[in-house]
Amino acid sequence: MQDFVDSALARIHAATTADELESVRVEVLGRKGVIADLSKDMGKLAPAERAERGKFINTAKQALESAWEGRKSGFERVALAARLDAEWLDLTVPAPGRKPGSLHPITQIQWEIEDLFRSLGFAVLDGPEVETEHHNFDALNIPADHPARDMQDTFWLEGGHLLRTHTSPVQVRGMEKLGPPLRMIAPGRVFRNESVDASHEHTFYQLEGMMIDRNVSVGNLIYFMKTLLGAIFHREVTVRLRPGFFPFVEPGFELDIRCLICGGDGCPVCKQSGWVELLPCGLVNPKVLRASGIDPAEWNGFAFGLGLTRLVMMRYAIGDIRWLQSGDLRFLGQF
Ligand code: FA5
């Protein structure tokens, strides 16, 4: 009988699959197995023999069960390792699903300029996109019969309102509401009824700036414009200042920068001129101050109207303005 137990133990140790192991268990330890058979006729044995048989059965059963369990957990470990191998996950692979969004490049640069001017003591003002003729033109010394109105082709709305053609009406609103001394900027969307090409959109962004105080000079204006461009481009930018006509400033200037797309050689963005018109500016016309209730004998100031969309094009070397409002995520994903 001991021989049988020894051979069963050997078969348990030699089993190479879980099925093989199970069939040994059924044969030896199962309900109809050899050990169960040995227990069946115990009642018929003499007490001494019965005790010996009982002891043998217990010892054999314990040895067989522990061998079986050891072997079984060995098979389970191997099976688990195989499963973990098959179901391995690379946790560094980016999760599928929605990609996080990002700010539009115009918003990014607008916020940078806002931070800069806030640090210089300027308020950031907002104004309506649907404007009155008074705020968009008249209060800026551009009366109805003035040829300067033709420079800004206008989308007219019912009731004499219009889509603002520039951010300058926010100057007027700022002067009316806050009065002097005044340091303000006003970023925003503007609209012009003009044909679209590589550098012109019908809907684009400007950023207006105004400072009203006592004894403001062209020197102050140039200082702020240089600070602005230095902060935006983080590199040497060639600028030129030439006379420019805007009825609301006197003297008025056009601040141009050397085209950063072509380096000045000429391209569609600079219309082959090598220069990009970016920043018209000047000293506020006394008539404009007076129209907003400010005494030009006591106060004066400067104003500028930055072409924000063009500035973004220069900073990122974007060769066509139409990309910026294309909504194309391949383009926007780069910023
Ligand atoms: C004005 O709009 C004046 N209000 C600016 C100003 C403010 C002058 C304060 C003096 C004092 P202008 O029409 O030149 O000026 O436009 C200003 C800037 O807007 C231009 O230099 C250019 O960079 C940008 N711009 C003009 N038209 C377009 C357009 N169609 N598409 C994209 N950018 C444009």
Residues whose N, C-alpha, C, O or C-beta is under 5 A from the ligand:
A	BS01	FA5	T165 H166 S168 S199 H200 E201 F204 F246 V249 E277 L278 L279 P280 C281 G282 A303 F304 G305 L306 G307 T309 R310
